[in-house]
Amino acid sequence: MKKTLVIIIHSSLETSLINKRWVEELKKHPEKYTLHDLHRLYPDEKIDVTKEQEIIAAYDKMIFQFPFYWFNCPPLFKKWLDEVLTQGWAYGAGSGYQMAGKKIALGISAGINKEDYTTSGRYKYTLAQLTAPFEITFNYIKAEYKSFFAFYGVEHHPTTAQVDQSAGDYMAFIDGL
């Protein structure tokens, strides 16, 4: 069994409730998961594109784990996408499509409750609709987008039991890819 690469994009992981707990659970299984914390590796946000491409090339399954805020991903994730998924490597002529066939999914912590992410809810869009640009991006580079796992309602003070349950559910989601 090959390991799954989990790319963590959280600017304050040490104070996070959900992402920190997910990382704790992932660390219990180093034989299954490789953790790649972008903020720890690039505190100056100067991404080593060649290094990132080499790391990506070594894995068949990847999860991008991040908090969902302002209805989008953290800025470092967007920068990573812009800089690492280059023409000639990730798509286009030349040696492109290096990510073709790789299974990719998202692990998202959302502050807002799930019912607010419905067409009849407070924000009128589902999380699937709001994350569609990721699906389109990964399909464009011929990767196999496997959707997302989400924990909703972080800002509504979930119980320890809910947080622990989410960690187990997240591991099951990743293992099911």
BELSULJO-V341900 format. One record per backbone hydrogen bond with DSSP energy under -0.5 kcal/mol. NH is the residue of the N-H (numbers start at 1). CO is the residue of the C=O. Records with the same first field share a line. If there is no record, write none. Layout:
# BELSULJO-V341900
NH->CO + CO
This chain:
# BELSULJO-V341900
4->32
5->61
6->4 + 34
7->5 + 63
8->6 + 36
9->7 + 65
13->10
15->12
16->12 + 13
21->17
22->18
23->19
24->20
25->21
26->22
27->23
28->24 + 25
29->26
30->27
32->29
33->29
34->4
35->33
36->6
38->8 + 36
39->8
41->37
42->38
43->40
45->42
47->45
49->47
52->48
53->49
54->50
55->51
56->52
57->53
58->54 + 55
59->56
62->103
63->5
64->105
65->7 + 63
66->64 + 107
67->9
68->109
69->67 + 72
72->69
77->74
78->74
79->75
80->76
81->77
82->78
83->79
84->80
85->80 + 81
86->84
88->91
89->86
90->86
91->86
95->88
98->89
100->97
101->142
102->99
103->60
104->144
105->62
106->147
107->64
108->106 + 149
109->66
110->108 + 151
111->68
116->113
117->113 + 114
118->116
121->118
123->116
124->121
127->117
130->126
131->127
132->129
134->131
135->131
136->132
137->133
138->134
139->135
140->136
141->137
142->139
143->138
144->102
145->143
146->104
149->106
151->108
152->150
153->110 + 112
154->110
155->111
156->153
157->154
163->159
164->160
165->161
166->162
167->163
168->164
169->165
170->166
171->167
172->168
173->169
174->170
175->171
176->172
177->174
